[in-house]
């Protein structure tokens, strides 16, 4: 599978992930999506805060952008991620 096709498939699955709320940041799910299409896992790190953003390389010329927001009332997270 070429990189363009892999990125498109990853973005389709990441968009689906963003259509629901999460108890946490869904990092394991994001890693599984990346790995299934030949990309690297996210770097281990501390992803914290009510609102945040991460931008990291997950393959040659491929970057993952992740942002999150923890909703005040429910405590659930809204997660948006894509590769470019």
Number of C-alpha atoms within 10 A of each C-alpha: 8 7 15 11 11 17 21 14 16 23 19 12 17 21 15 12 19 17 11 11 17 15 11 14 21 15 15 12 13 21 16 14 20 25 15 13 16 15 21 17 17 19 10 7 6 6 13 10 10 12 14 13 15 12 14 13 17 21 15 9 9 16 16 18 16 19 15 21 17 20 13 9 6 9 14 16 21 21 25 18 21 20 21 13
